Amino acid sequence: MKSTIAAVITASFVLLPLSGVSAQESSGAKPSATSEHPDEIVRMHQQVAAANREYRREVASAQKVFDHKKAEAKKKRDVAVEAAQHGTSQ
């Protein structure tokens, strides 16, 4: 009995890395493949994760635009401040 349990555990440890490889390969699958999962809760979690990824992508894009506009405004302010300081000191 103990040897059977040991054999099952050993086989599990041998097969575990192989299942991890297949999981990594399938993680790059098409988005349509994720909607084909038979479990409704898993599909829901996949859809929520996809929505969160899209949201984070859009926020990152908006943050880049904000940073660019902020840098432009800072340059304009710095020029105006420098002009004001040089204009009043002379």
C-alpha positions in Angstrom: 0.0 0.0 0.0 2.8 2.4 0.9 4.7 1.7 -2.3 1.5 2.3 -4.3 1.1 5.7 -2.7 4.8 6.5 -3.2 4.5 5.5 -6.8 1.4 7.8 -7.3 3.2 10.7 -5.6 6.3 10.2 -7.7 4.3 10.0 -10.9 2.5 13.2 -9.9 5.8 15.0 -9.4 7.1 13.8 -12.7 4.0 14.8 -14.6 3.5 18.1 -12.8 6.2 20.0 -14.8 4.8 18.6 -18.0 1.4 20.0 -17.2 3.0 23.4 -16.4 4.6 23.5 -19.8 1.3 22.9 -21.6 -0.4 25.6 -19.4 2.3 28.1 -20.4 1.9 27.3 -24.0 -1.9 27.6 -23.9 -1.7 30.9 -22.0 -0.8 32.7 -25.3 -4.0 31.3 -26.9 -6.5 33.4 -28.8 -9.0 35.4 -26.7 -11.8 33.4 -28.4 -10.4 30.2 -26.9 -10.9 31.6 -23.4 -14.6 32.1 -24.0 -15.0 28.4 -24.9 -14.2 27.2 -21.4 -17.0 25.0 -20.2 -17.2 26.4 -16.7 -19.3 29.6 -16.6 -17.4 31.0 -13.5 -14.1 30.5 -15.2 -15.4 32.3 -18.3 -16.6 35.2 -16.1 -13.2 35.5 -14.4 -11.5 35.4 -17.8 -13.7 38.2 -19.1 -13.2 40.3 -16.0 -9.4 39.8 -16.3 -9.6 40.8 -20.0 -11.6 43.9 -19.1 -9.1 44.8 -16.4 -6.2 44.4 -18.8 -7.9 46.7 -21.4 -8.7 49.3 -18.7 -5.0 49.3 -17.5 -3.8 49.7 -21.1 -6.1 52.6 -21.7 -5.1 54.3 -18.3 -1.4 53.8 -19.2 -2.1 55.4 -22.6 -3.9 58.3 -21.0 -1.2 58.8 -18.4 1.4 59.1 -21.2 -0.7 61.8 -22.8 -1.1 63.6 -19.5 2.6 63.4 -18.8 3.4 64.9 -22.2 0.9 67.7 -21.9 2.1 68.4 -18.4 5.7 68.7 -19.6 4.6 71.1 -22.4 2.8 73.3 -19.9 5.8 73.2 -17.5 8.1 74.4 -20.4 5.7 77.2 -21.2 5.5 78.2 -17.5 9.3 78.1 -17.1 9.8 80.3 -20.2 7.2 82.8 -18.9 8.7 82.8 -15.4 12.2 83.4 -16.8 11.0 86.2 -19.0 9.2 87.8 -16.1 12.3 87.6 -13.9 14.6 89.0 -16.5 12.2 91.7 -17.5 11.7 93.0 -13.9 15.4 92.8 -12.9 16.7 94.9 -15.7 
